[in-house]
Amino acid sequence: MTETAINEGQETYEEEVRRNLPRNYAVHCVEGGLFIGGIAFVAPETVLPKVVESLQGPTWLIAAVPMMMKLGFVIPTLFTAHLVERWPNVKPAVLLSGFFQRVAFLAPAVILYFFADSHPTWALASVALAPLLSGVFGGMTMTAWLELVARTIPENRRSSVWAIRFIISSMIGIGAGGIISSVLTHYPGPTGYGILYFILFGFLTASYFIFALIRETSPPVDRDHAYDNALSKNLKSIPGLIRSDVDLRNYLITRSLMNGIYIMIPFLSIHALRVLEQPESFVGYLVMSNMIGGIAGNLMAGYLGDTVGGKVVMILSRLSFLVIAIWTSFATSTEEYLAIFFLFGAAFFANQVGTTTLCIELCPQKRRATYLGIMATLTAPTMVLSSLLSTFLWNGWENYSFLGLATGIAMVISLLYLMRIEEPRGRSLGHDTL
């Protein structure tokens, strides 16, 4: 393929991206807002641990459920990245996996509402497996979905897309908090949680039909220099990619250590309810505070991410989590815990905006799927380690200060490695700005 043909194809591609940008921008924002907002009805960080506890789940499972969906996402990514790099169109595959990703949440809705009393083991298993299976189905095409975002949204608009998605979801989450409180007050136990899962499934279904409206634009491919690796060859290339890219190495370390938040997250809402001596319905107010904080964090992250890049957003989120890790060890009042959950929401969503923005921009266009797979898969083990450490500390002492201390240490070291990464904004990795 000649250089002239490549340049002409690139110009045509960029023109089509510009033409479809308003539609695709809106669709990405609304679809993501509905999906993430729906998840808020059984939020992994606040509601889900309480669901498992109410079903008499073991401590290790309570510690594991907040990261089940994330863990599911990263399991298949490296094993499908080589396929994604070959596909001229990625949307059909994302639609197929997205269907099963959403259907996974229908099982706990049905079992909790109709069969929890007669089959409590089924109820607990469905609650634990639904986010994991949903994550696995989504993870099969996670790199394809991020490739679709990169193809349809230029880099100087991506942070605001992530932020608006999360703002919409946070607004839904604020309403979800009130609904959660009301549902669990009138229908305590499995029946109430089953209702919440049905609501969740409704939002996920709506997001699927919205996602189908995206117009994919495929970039020109230089077939003479295209990557067409088999799985084994692609996996063998990974050590060399890591050795040759210092920013990638530092990113892997800082993101791995950021998973230290999963040391304190599983027992945060449980700890708050115990300190405040509140019933489980109070979780709804914690969710509302969390989501209001999410709106504030997303407004900040969207602006900073679009203007200066994702790195500064990641720095601020780590500093915020460091404050939370220290504060939760001493907080005793309702106002303090509402403030903690507000800051938690701001930091959590800001980190997602910053992390997703930076990871896409660090990737060379031709190997983007493989790079994204590396980033997701190789940082996953620390989620598991954090969950195990959380379980060990809670079972051993049931003192939240130990969880906060371990999380704080992880945040400090994560910050040190994050500071070593060169902000990639301005590099040419494909279409940068349109």
N, C-alpha and C positions, 0 to 999 in steps of 0.2 A: 504494500500500500504506500503510495508516494506521499511525501510531506505535504504537497499541495492538496491532495485529496483529503488528508487528515485534517488540515486547517479548514477546508471548506465544510467538511462534516462537523467539525467543532462549532463553527459559526452557526450552521443550521440547527445544531443541537441547542446551543445557548439561546437562540431566538425562540425555539419552541418552549424551552424552560421559562423564558420571560413571559411568553404568551399565556402559559398555563399557571404561572406563579400565583395569581390571586385565588384561583380555585383551589389549587393544591395546598396553599398556605392555610386557607380556611378549613379544608377537610382534615388536614393533619391536626390542627388545633382542636376541632370539635370532636373528632374520633378519639383522640387521646384523652381529652377531658372526660368524655363519657366512660371510657374504659377504666381509667384510674379513679374517677369519681365513684364508679360502681363498686370498685374494690374497697372503697372507704367504708362501705356498710359492714364489711367483715375485715377491717384494716389489720394487716399482718402484725403491725407494731403495737397496736392497742387492744383491739377487740379479740383477735384470734387466740392469743395466749389465754384470755379469760374463758373463751369457748372450750378450749382443751382442758383447762382446770375444772370447769363445771361438769365436764364429762368424765372426771376422775382420771385424766391423762397423767402419765408420769412426768417428773420434773424435766427429764432430758427432752421429752417431746415438747413441753412448754417452751424450753429454750430453743428448740429447733424450728418451730413453725414460723417465726418471723422471717426466716431466710429460705424457707422451702421453695417458694416460687422463683426466687433469684437463683437458687442452686439448680433448680430444674432447667432454667433458661441456659445456663452455661454448660450443662452436660453434653449436648450434641453439637455445639457451635463449631468446634475444630473439625468435626467429622463431616460437616456439610460445606465448609468454607470453599473447598476446591470446586464444588459444584456451582456455588454462587458465582465464582469468578468466571465461569464459562457461560452462564445464562445471559442472553441478550435482554430478556425481560424477567424481572423478579417478582412482579406483582401477583401472577397466578399462583405461585408457590406459597406466598404469604397468605393469600386468601384461603388456600386449602388448609394449611396448618392452623390458621386463625380460627377456623370453624371448630376444630377439635379443642383448641385452646380454651374456647369459651364454654363448650358443652361440658367440660370437666367439672364445672361448678354446679351443674344441675343435680348431680348425684347427692351431695350433702344436703341440698335444699329438700329433696324428696324424702331422704332417709331421716333427717332431723325432724321434719314436720309430721311424718306419718309413722315412723318405725323406731324412733329413738328409745322409747320405753321398753319395747319388746326385744330390740336388738341394739343394746348400747355399744357393743363392740363394733358393729357395722357403722354406727354413728361416728364414733371416734376415728375409725379408719378412714371414712369418707372425708372427714374434716381435715385429717392430716395429709391424705393423698391428693385431694383436689388441687391445692396450689402447686404441688410437685408435678403432677401430670400436666396441668395447664402450662407450667413453665417449660416442661420438656417439649410439648407440642409447639409452643412459641419459640423455644430455643432452636428448633430444627431450621427455622428461617429467620432467626434474629439478625444475623449478618445480612440477609437479603433485605429485611425491613430497613435496617440502617443504610444499606446501599440505596434503597428506594428514596429515603429521606435525602441522602446526599445528591441523588440525581435530580430531585424535584425542588429542593430548597438550597439556594446559595449560602455559603458559609457565613456571610454577614447578616443573615436573617434566621439562622438556625436557633440561636439562643432564645430569641423571642418566641419562636415556635414552641420550644420546650417549655418556656415560661408560661405562655398563654394556655397550653395544654394543662399545666399544673394549676394555673389560676382557676380555670373552669372546673377542674376536679376538686380544688379546694372549696369553691363555692358550693358544689354539690355536697362535698364533705361536711360543710357547716350545716346544711339541711339534714344530712345523714346523721349528724350527732343528735339532733333533736328527735329524729325518727327512731334512732337506736334506743334512746332513753325512754321514749314513749312505748315502743314495742316491748322492751324488756320489763317495763313496769306492769303492762297489762298481760303479757304472755311470758313470764319468766321461764328460764330453762331452755331445753331443746326446741320447743315449739317456737319461741320467739326468735331463736337463732335461725331456725328453718325459714321463717318469714324474711329475715334479713338476707339469706342466701337467694331466695326467689327474687327479691328486689335487685340484688347484685346481678343475677343472670339477665334480668330485663335490660339493665344498662349495657351489659356486654353485648347483647343481641343488637341493640340500637347502634352501638359503635361499629359493629361488623358491617352493617348496611351502609353506614356513612363512609367507612374505609373503602368500600367498593367503588366510590366515586372518584378516587384519585386517578389522574391521567399520567401514566408513566412515560418518560422520555428516555430513550436509550442512547448513551453516548457513543460516538464513533469508536470502533475497535480496530487497532492496527494488528491484523492477523499475523503479520510477520514477527511481532514481538509480544503476542498475547501469551498469558500464562494458561497452560492446559495440563496442569499437574494431576496425576493420579493421587489418591488419598495418601498412599505410603510415601510418595515423593514429596508431597506437600508437608506432611508431618516431619520428614527428615530435614526440610529446609528451615524449620522453626528455630533450632539452636543458632544457626548462622545469622538469622534475622535479628535475634536478640543480642548476639555478640556485636553486631555491626552498628546497632542503633542505641546510643547511650540514653536518649530521651525515652525510648521504649522501655529500657531497663528501669529507669527511675520511675516511670509511670506505673509499671507493674508493682514496684515496691510500695509506692505511696497509696495506690488503690488497694493493695493487699492489706496494708495496715489500717486503711480507712474502715475495713470490715470489722475492726475492733469495736465499732459501735454496737455490734451484735452481741457483745458481752453484756452491755447494760440494757439494751432494748427489751429483751424478752420479759424481764421482770419489772419494767418501769411502771406500767399501769397497775400491776399487782401490788408493788411497793407503795404506790400513791394511795390506793384504796385502803391498804392496811394502816398507813400512817394517819390518814384522814378519817378512818373508820366509817367509810361510805359504802353503800350497797353497789352491786355490779352495774346498776342502771346509771351510776355516776360516770361510767366510762364514756357515755354519750357526750357529756360536757368536756371531758378531756379531748375527745375527738374533735369537737367544735373548736376548742382553743388551738389544737394542733393544726386544723385546716385554715383558721384565720392567720396563724403564723405562716402557713404555707403560701398564702396570697402575698403577704409582705415579702417573704423570701424570694418568690418568683418575680415580683416586680423589680426587685433589686438585681436578681440574677439575669433576668432578660435584658435589662438595660446594659449592665456591665458586660455581659457575655457578647452582645452584639457590637459594642463599642471597643472593648479592649481584649476580649477573648475569655476562655473558660478558666484559665489558671487562677486569676484573682478571685473568682467566685469560689473555687475550691479551697483557697486559703481561708477565706472568711467563714466557710462552712466548718472547717476543721477547728478554727478558733472558737466558734459557737459551741461545737460539741465538747470542747475542752471545758468551757464554762458550765455546760450542763452536767458533765461528769463530776465536777466539784460541787456544784450547787445542790444536786439531789442528795448528797450525803448529809446536808444540814437542814434542808427545807422541812417545815412542819405545818404550814398553813395552806388553806385552800387556794389563796391568792398566789402563793409561791408556786404551787404545782400547776395552776393554770398558766402562769408565766413560763414555767419550764416547758410545758407542752407547746406553748406558742413558739418559743425559741427553737424547740425541737423541730416543729413543722417548718419553720423558716430555714433552718440549717439542712434538714433532710432534703427538701425540695431544691434548695439552692445547690446542694452537692450534686443532685441528679442532673440539673441543668449544666453545671460546670463540667462534670465528668463526661457527659455525652458530647458536649461541644468540643472539648479538648481531644477526646479519643478519636473522633472522626477526622479532625484536622491534623493529627499526628500521623495518619495513615497515608502512604502512597496510594494513588488512585488504583493502579493495576493490582495491588495486593491488599486492597482495603478489607475484603472479607476475611482473609487470613489474619491480618493484623487485629481486626476486631475479635476474631475467634481467640487469638492468643490472649488479648486483654481480658476477655470474659472468663476463659477457662483456667488460665494460670493463676488468676487471683481468687478463684473460688475456694481452694482449700482453706484459706484463712477464715472464711465464713463458718466452715465446719469446726475449725479449731476454736473460734470465738464462742460458738455454741457449746462446745465441750467444756471450755474454761468457765463459761457462765454457769453451766450445770454444776461443775465441781465446786465453785465458790459459793453458790446458793445452797447446795446440799450440805456443804461443810459448815457454813456459818449463818446463812440467811441474813447477812449483814450487807446492805446495799453499798456501803462505803468501799468494800473490796471490789465490787463490780465497777464502781466509778473510778477507782484508782487505776485498775487495769486498762479501762477505756482511755483515761487521760494519758497514760504513758504511750499507748498506741497512736493517739492523735499528735502528740509532740514529735514522735519519730516520723510519722507520715508527713508532717509539715516540713521537716528537714529535707526529705527526699523530693517533695513537691517543689521546693524552692530551687532545686537543681535543674528543673525542666525548662528549656527555652520555649517561651510562648511562640507557637507556630503561626500566629495570625500574620498574614502578609506573604507567607510562602505560597508558591504556586503548586497546588496538588490536584489540579483538575480545574473546574470552574470555581473561582474564588468569590468573585462578586459579579453581580449582574445589574 
